[in-house]
Amino acid sequence: MTLEEVLIQKPAERAQCTGKALEEVLLSAKDNNCLTVGVYESAKVMNVDPDNVSFCVLATDEEWECDIALQIHFTLIQSYCFDNDISIVRVNNMQRLAEIVRDKTGQLEDAHCCLIMNSADGSWEDPALEKLHLFCEESRGLNDWVPEITIPKR
């Protein structure tokens, strides 16, 4: 799908397309070792190498909505992303995100934050990532600074 085709889509189609694009990017980033998962791991990466971070995904669900510490972490991560021009989205289904980013052993304790990194040698690029950046840019133009994306169910 070209950039022009994405721009003329209806909002419902664009939301579905964006969810699919996010899933594609997460799987591709995981396969290329360009994915950092976990709030604390993400904070460490942002502190050490913020220029290498391309995209941020925050996830929560009803079980975690009242966790004050997590909400403070989210606020700090969002602020850091805004200050460093890192695109950021929220997903409302942490279980689905965890299914996607889980490692081969199936172990995963914290999928509340995922960072998509630029590859060290610049060899990894994903066209779906450009769609996500465009979606975030358009959302910011509508004063939706942290848009919510629904990842499609399997």
Buried (B, 14 or more C-beta within 10 A) or exposed (E): EEEEEBEEBEEEEBBBBBBBBBBBBBBBBBEBEBBBBBBEBBBEBBEEEBEBBBBBBBBBBEEEEEEEEBEEBBEEBBEBBEEEEBBBBBBBBBEBBBBBBBEEEEEBEBBBBBBBBBBEEEEBEBEBBBBBEBBBEBBBEEEEEBBEBBBEEE
